[in-house]
Amino acid sequence: MMPLTLVNPGEESIIRKVGGNPETRKFLENLGFVAGGTVTVISEISGNVIVNVKDSRVAVSREMAQKIMV
């Protein structure tokens, strides 16, 4: 397992675990980051990670991306 921040752009990964406090986990789950789901990193811009998750393009901060384990 590794954090989402270490995934190369264009690479599809399976979400293994979403960490953080309960509010952070709920926020990420509402965006579509759930264990067992797939996520594809599109690009990284000044620390923020842009990903495709559940047919949506979402930008998450580096801190949030560190909590998503793939």
Residue pairs with C-beta under 8 A, 6 or more apart in sequence:
1 16
1 17
1 69
1 70
2 69
2 70
3 65
3 66
3 67
3 68
3 69
3 70
4 13
4 39
4 41
4 49
4 51
4 60
4 65
4 66
4 68
4 69
4 70
5 44
5 49
5 62
5 65
5 66
7 13
7 39
7 41
7 70
8 41
9 41
9 42
9 43
9 44
10 40
10 41
10 42
11 40
11 41
12 38
12 39
12 40
13 38
13 39
13 40
13 41
13 70
14 36
14 37
14 38
14 39
14 70
15 33
15 34
15 35
15 36
15 37
15 38
15 39
15 68
15 69
15 70
16 35
16 69
16 70
17 35
17 68
17 69
18 25
18 28
18 29
18 33
18 34
18 35
18 67
18 68
18 69
19 25
19 67
19 68
19 69
20 28
20 64
20 67
24 64
24 67
25 67
28 60
28 64
28 67
28 68
31 53
31 56
31 58
31 60
32 53
32 54
32 56
32 58
33 39
33 53
33 68
37 53
37 54
38 53
39 51
39 52
39 53
39 68
39 70
40 51
40 52
40 53
41 49
41 50
41 51
42 50
42 51
42 52
42 57
43 49
43 50
44 50
47 61
47 62
48 59
48 60
48 61
48 62
49 59
49 60
49 61
49 62
49 65
50 57
50 58
50 59
51 57
51 58
51 59
51 60
52 58
60 68
